[in-house]
Amino acid sequence: MTLSSFDRRSALAFIIAFGIVSLFADMAYEGMRGLNGPFLGTLGASGAAVGVIAGGGELVGYLLRLVSGRIAQRTGAYWPLAIGGYALTMAAVPAMAFVFNWQTAAVFVVLERAGKATRSPATNTMQSRAGDHIGQGWAFGLQEALDQTGAIIGPLITSYVLARHGDYHAAYGWLAVPAALTMLSVAIIAVRYGFAGHIRQPTSHEAQATFSRAFWFYAASAALLGFGFADFSLIAYHFAQASIVSKASVPIFYAIAMGASGAGALLFGLLFDRRGLIVMVPVILLGAVATPLVFLGQAAAALGGTILWGMAVGTQNALMSASVAKLVPEAGRARAYGLFSALFGTSWFAGSALLGFLYDRSLVLVAVVSIAAQLLSIIPLIAAIRATARS
């Protein structure tokens, strides 16, 4: 049977299929990200350098989404952008096996994020089309849960390799296997669901239309949240430098975080479809509570903080995508995803750089700045909720 558009059944099948692609992809690049902080440390990078590299990768990635989102919307090349983005990421991950200085490692960290940026507006827009039929919260929550299943397996693979060989290069090398599976699976999905990329181009009036007040308030909230949310590269760097856990255990902590991430995305995704943006408030509080636990606590507190951090980050990823789909009509979503991501990424970079700078001076300051920014994000979120209610 040849499909030409989504119905409820095919929409669910597409989300699951794309979730499988994401599962393999996350095995590769989350396996990489679970290693990056400690690996950079062994190559001589400081805490500030780790913060700048992690934040810089996010900055390049999120700003690039502004461009890739516009290209997707203007050209309709949703599948080419998706496949090209996956190819760039999946090349960068195993390339880390051949890196022996932190400056070169930084290049591949940025390239991995650039690949994600190339594909994200296109893939999010295609998935949001399916979400229109089954609920945006459920669609992105389910996709995130499958995504995080791979994010559990990848770090466990690298942890096993580290425990057995004690070699970061070997751990990165093993990630070539899920990278290859990613490219095979995305090619199959592109053939089976080619129509997912057949999205109506906006009229000239729609292309010039401004976004709603609710969208801008929500973007401001996300920017503050991104500013205050510590990247796991810095958290992992802290675990290794302070000897909170063993080197081989750091990827296990990351795998645990990814498990909590998937569970949180499913739970809060369902709640989002019933209650709307208000469910972001408890998610923000989870992230704020996680911060002092991971930076100021010992092993038990760090584990608890890692679980809360994972639940918060997975839920935020799912609900941010779902929220943009709720606030913007289909024809303008690719541009909206790109713009939203650029604002979020710029803020994430500034926050990561600042938190990395503060890390070399005071862990207490890291916790205070992180918590304050996350709690402040609730103010524009409430404004977005009120603006939505009035529209």
VOSETI-595092 format. One line per field, with one value per residue (C-alpha): residue number from 1; x, y, z. Coordinates in steps of 0.02 Angstrom, whole numbers, plus 50000, padded with zeros to 5 digits. Layout:
<rs>
i	(NUM, ...)
east	(X, ...)
north	(Y, ...)
up	(Z, ...)
</rs>
This chain:
<rs>
i	(1, 2, 3, 4, 5, 6, 7, 8, 9, 10, 11, 12, 13, 14, 15, 16, 17, 18, 19, 20, 21, 22, 23, 24, 25, 26, 27, 28, 29, 30, 31, 32, 33, 34, 35, 36, 37, 38, 39, 40, 41, 42, 43, 44, 45, 46, 47, 48, 49, 50, 51, 52, 53, 54, 55, 56, 57, 58, 59, 60, 61, 62, 63, 64, 65, 66, 67, 68, 69, 70, 71, 72, 73, 74, 75, 76, 77, 78, 79, 80, 81, 82, 83, 84, 85, 86, 87, 88, 89, 90, 91, 92, 93, 94, 95, 96, 97, 98, 99, 100, 101, 102, 103, 104, 105, 106, 107, 108, 109, 110, 111, 112, 113, 114, 115, 116, 117, 118, 119, 120, 121, 122, 123, 124, 125, 126, 127, 128, 129, 130, 131, 132, 133, 134, 135, 136, 137, 138, 139, 140, 141, 142, 143, 144, 145, 146, 147, 148, 149, 150, 151, 152, 153, 154, 155, 156, 157, 158, 159, 160, 161, 162, 163, 164, 165, 166, 167, 168, 169, 170, 171, 172, 173, 174, 175, 176, 177, 178, 179, 180, 181, 182, 183, 184, 185, 186, 187, 188, 189, 190, 191, 192, 193, 194, 195, 196, 197, 198, 199, 200, 201, 202, 203, 204, 205, 206, 207, 208, 209, 210, 211, 212, 213, 214, 215, 216, 217, 218, 219, 220, 221, 222, 223, 224, 225, 226, 227, 228, 229, 230, 231, 232, 233, 234, 235, 236, 237, 238, 239, 240, 241, 242, 243, 244, 245, 246, 247, 248, 249, 250, 251, 252, 253, 254, 255, 256, 257, 258, 259, 260, 261, 262, 263, 264, 265, 266, 267, 268, 269, 270, 271, 272, 273, 274, 275, 276, 277, 278, 279, 280, 281, 282, 283, 284, 285, 286, 287, 288, 289, 290, 291, 292, 293, 294, 295, 296, 297, 298, 299, 300, 301, 302, 303, 304, 305, 306, 307, 308, 309, 310, 311, 312, 313, 314, 315, 316, 317, 318, 319, 320, 321, 322, 323, 324, 325, 326, 327, 328, 329, 330, 331, 332, 333, 334, 335, 336, 337, 338, 339, 340, 341, 342, 343, 344, 345, 346, 347, 348, 349, 350, 351, 352, 353, 354, 355, 356, 357, 358, 359, 360, 361, 362, 363, 364, 365, 366, 367, 368, 369, 370, 371, 372, 373, 374, 375, 376, 377, 378, 379, 380, 381, 382, 383, 384, 385, 386, 387, 388, 389, 390, 391)
east	(50000, 50065, 50028, 50006, 49959, 49946, 49798, 49802, 49873, 50008, 50053, 50088, 50186, 50291, 50333, 50385, 50487, 50574, 50600, 50698, 50808, 50834, 50871, 51020, 51074, 51072, 51171, 51306, 51305, 51247, 51379, 51500, 51430, 51443, 51631, 51670, 51693, 51816, 51902, 51934, 52003, 52129, 52185, 52223, 52065, 52015, 51839, 51817, 51871, 51749, 51609, 51652, 51670, 51504, 51417, 51503, 51444, 51268, 51283, 51341, 51210, 51065, 51113, 51130, 50950, 50896, 50970, 50918, 50741, 50724, 50800, 50679, 50529, 50580, 50639, 50536, 50696, 50645, 50712, 50878, 50913, 50868, 50978, 51123, 51116, 51120, 51267, 51370, 51337, 51371, 51538, 51593, 51559, 51681, 51808, 51842, 51935, 52075, 52092, 52240, 52223, 52078, 52074, 52040, 51914, 51825, 51805, 51717, 51607, 51549, 51526, 51417, 51305, 51305, 51237, 51097, 51059, 51050, 50916, 50817, 50699, 50657, 50631, 50534, 50418, 50385, 50353, 50238, 50129, 50106, 50079, 49930, 49842, 49893, 49934, 50095, 50143, 50118, 50208, 50363, 50359, 50354, 50491, 50596, 50571, 50632, 50770, 50828, 50826, 50971, 51045, 51050, 51129, 51265, 51344, 51332, 51432, 51566, 51569, 51599, 51740, 51818, 51807, 51886, 52018, 52032, 52045, 51932, 51985, 51923, 51759, 51730, 51776, 51639, 51510, 51537, 51417, 51261, 51314, 51302, 51135, 51069, 51106, 51029, 50869, 50843, 50861, 50725, 50608, 50635, 50580, 50430, 50367, 50426, 50259, 50301, 50412, 50275, 50231, 50137, 50249, 50182, 50105, 50201, 50086, 50115, 50302, 50308, 50186, 50250, 50239, 50116, 50153, 50136, 50275, 50394, 50357, 50387, 50550, 50607, 50568, 50665, 50813, 50824, 50806, 50945, 51057, 51043, 51041, 51212, 51272, 51317, 51493, 51526, 51437, 51539, 51699, 51657, 51622, 51792, 51894, 51820, 51826, 51641, 51632, 51757, 51799, 51703, 51551, 51526, 51445, 51335, 51273, 51236, 51142, 51037, 51001, 50943, 50827, 50749, 50741, 50635, 50519, 50495, 50460, 50322, 50240, 50244, 50207, 50040, 50007, 50050, 49911, 49788, 49849, 49960, 50110, 50080, 50163, 50331, 50330, 50366, 50492, 50587, 50586, 50660, 50808, 50833, 50837, 50960, 51093, 51155, 51146, 51264, 51388, 51389, 51347, 51443, 51405, 51229, 51172, 51256, 51159, 50995, 51037, 51083, 50912, 50822, 50935, 50894, 50707, 50712, 50817, 50716, 50551, 50612, 50670, 50502, 50391, 50486, 50459, 50278, 50248, 50312, 50196, 50051, 50093, 50134, 50033, 50109, 50166, 50276, 50344, 50512, 50556, 50487, 50591, 50746, 50717, 50667, 50821, 50937, 50875, 50886, 51060, 51133, 51074, 51137, 51311, 51318, 51262, 51380, 51528, 51485, 51456, 51621, 51710, 51630, 51671, 51857, 51820, 51670, 51550, 51428, 51421, 51388, 51238, 51171, 51179, 51106, 50960, 50921, 50911, 50801, 50679, 50671, 50615, 50447, 50400, 50391, 50318, 50169, 50154, 50150, 50014, 49908, 49935, 49880, 49723, 49676, 49701)
north	(50000, 50173, 50310, 50491, 50572, 50533, 50460, 50414, 50239, 50290, 50440, 50326, 50206, 50351, 50413, 50238, 50215, 50381, 50334, 50182, 50294, 50405, 50252, 50205, 50386, 50415, 50257, 50341, 50524, 50509, 50376, 50507, 50647, 50538, 50527, 50703, 50792, 50669, 50638, 50823, 50826, 50688, 50790, 50940, 51046, 51154, 51166, 51332, 51253, 51109, 51232, 51337, 51183, 51109, 51277, 51322, 51161, 51199, 51380, 51328, 51192, 51300, 51450, 51335, 51280, 51457, 51431, 51250, 51288, 51426, 51316, 51175, 51292, 51378, 51225, 51084, 50980, 50902, 50728, 50782, 50895, 50755, 50627, 50749, 50800, 50620, 50584, 50727, 50675, 50492, 50534, 50646, 50520, 50379, 50508, 50547, 50379, 50461, 50621, 50654, 50838, 50933, 51065, 50935, 50850, 51017, 51024, 50855, 50902, 51053, 50951, 50825, 50966, 51044, 50881, 50880, 51061, 51025, 50892, 50951, 51082, 50964, 50810, 50906, 50978, 50807, 50731, 50875, 50828, 50657, 50742, 50835, 50666, 50585, 50733, 50834, 50790, 50604, 50608, 50698, 50610, 50438, 50485, 50552, 50391, 50284, 50411, 50393, 50204, 50221, 50353, 50222, 50086, 50196, 50253, 50075, 50015, 50146, 50110, 49925, 49965, 50087, 49961, 49825, 49924, 50091, 50175, 50318, 50296, 50116, 50171, 50300, 50173, 50052, 50188, 50165, 50017, 50114, 50256, 50138, 50069, 50247, 50283, 50120, 50145, 50328, 50280, 50148, 50269, 50403, 50282, 50216, 50385, 50502, 50595, 50657, 50787, 50848, 51002, 51147, 51297, 51454, 51593, 51755, 51826, 51677, 51683, 51864, 51839, 51873, 51745, 51763, 51845, 51674, 51607, 51748, 51733, 51546, 51574, 51694, 51562, 51430, 51549, 51576, 51390, 51353, 51483, 51401, 51217, 51136, 51028, 50850, 50876, 50995, 50879, 50729, 50833, 50874, 50691, 50641, 50788, 50775, 50584, 50575, 50411, 50306, 50347, 50195, 50242, 50414, 50343, 50232, 50388, 50463, 50306, 50319, 50501, 50452, 50319, 50451, 50566, 50445, 50409, 50595, 50631, 50499, 50552, 50740, 50721, 50642, 50776, 50911, 50854, 50869, 51024, 51123, 51232, 51233, 51061, 51145, 51221, 51059, 51011, 51172, 51138, 50965, 51042, 51173, 51040, 50933, 51069, 51073, 50884, 50853, 50992, 50997, 50819, 50657, 50495, 50462, 50643, 50651, 50497, 50573, 50737, 50645, 50559, 50726, 50809, 50672, 50682, 50871, 50873, 50738, 50818, 50990, 50922, 50839, 50979, 51119, 51035, 50998, 51176, 51257, 51143, 51200, 51384, 51392, 51333, 51191, 51300, 51408, 51276, 51245, 51430, 51435, 51285, 51366, 51535, 51459, 51348, 51493, 51592, 51441, 51393, 51567, 51572, 51394, 51443, 51598, 51498, 51352, 51468, 51561, 51402, 51331, 51493, 51489, 51305, 51343, 51466, 51413, 51267, 51364, 51504, 51374, 51311, 51485, 51553, 51394, 51386, 51572, 51569, 51415, 51486, 51652, 51558, 51526, 51711, 51722, 51546, 51607, 51755, 51633, 51531, 51686, 51747, 51577, 51581, 51753, 51704)
up	(50000, 49954, 50079, 50028, 50194, 50379, 50470, 50654, 50624, 50501, 50610, 50758, 50647, 50581, 50756, 50809, 50649, 50675, 50856, 50798, 50691, 50843, 50951, 50842, 50823, 51010, 51040, 50936, 50984, 51164, 51187, 51124, 51234, 51389, 51359, 51299, 51466, 51547, 51380, 51356, 51533, 51493, 51342, 51454, 51437, 51587, 51660, 51570, 51406, 51429, 51462, 51309, 51196, 51254, 51243, 51080, 51001, 51056, 50994, 50820, 50815, 50869, 50761, 50611, 50640, 50599, 50425, 50400, 50456, 50327, 50192, 50233, 50227, 50065, 49967, 50041, 50053, 50219, 50186, 50105, 50255, 50375, 50291, 50267, 50449, 50508, 50393, 50465, 50645, 50612, 50531, 50675, 50814, 50769, 50708, 50892, 50899, 50800, 50904, 51020, 51069, 51142, 51006, 50871, 50985, 50999, 50810, 50805, 50953, 50853, 50694, 50786, 50845, 50671, 50600, 50726, 50684, 50498, 50521, 50673, 50600, 50456, 50565, 50698, 50566, 50488, 50659, 50706, 50555, 50634, 50802, 50731, 50722, 50887, 51001, 50999, 51178, 51148, 50980, 51042, 51210, 51128, 51006, 51149, 51248, 51103, 51075, 51256, 51247, 51127, 51242, 51380, 51273, 51197, 51362, 51429, 51278, 51306, 51493, 51458, 51337, 51460, 51602, 51495, 51401, 51491, 51321, 51266, 51084, 51082, 51161, 51025, 50892, 50944, 50912, 50724, 50733, 50787, 50672, 50522, 50582, 50594, 50412, 50355, 50455, 50405, 50221, 50241, 50332, 50200, 50063, 50162, 50222, 50085, 50092, 50267, 50185, 50067, 50168, 50094, 50069, 50153, 50049, 50039, 50173, 50288, 50259, 50319, 50462, 50637, 50774, 50917, 51085, 51166, 51054, 51101, 51286, 51275, 51180, 51318, 51449, 51353, 51335, 51523, 51551, 51427, 51509, 51678, 51629, 51649, 51505, 51553, 51485, 51631, 51753, 51693, 51700, 51882, 51925, 51854, 51923, 52098, 52096, 52137, 52040, 51941, 51761, 51695, 51799, 51721, 51562, 51673, 51763, 51593, 51542, 51701, 51659, 51485, 51559, 51671, 51519, 51419, 51565, 51598, 51415, 51408, 51571, 51543, 51357, 51399, 51530, 51403, 51286, 51431, 51523, 51402, 51442, 51630, 51645, 51609, 51785, 51880, 51745, 51776, 51963, 51934, 51844, 51980, 52117, 52016, 52007, 52189, 52199, 52052, 52092, 52282, 52333, 52346, 52253, 52319, 52298, 52128, 52072, 52129, 52044, 51884, 51882, 51906, 51777, 51651, 51683, 51661, 51501, 51412, 51457, 51404, 51236, 51202, 51265, 51181, 51013, 51055, 51116, 50956, 50857, 50965, 50948, 50761, 50608, 50505, 50359, 50471, 50590, 50506, 50520, 50697, 50751, 50678, 50760, 50927, 50926, 50882, 51032, 51146, 51084, 51101, 51280, 51311, 51249, 51358, 51510, 51476, 51455, 51616, 51716, 51652, 51702, 51874, 51896, 51904, 52045, 52150, 52142, 52250, 52121, 51986, 52084, 52126, 51948, 51875, 51996, 51981, 51791, 51790, 51917, 51823, 51668, 51753, 51737, 51546, 51543, 51645, 51526, 51378, 51462, 51491, 51313, 51247, 51354, 51285, 51102)
</rs>
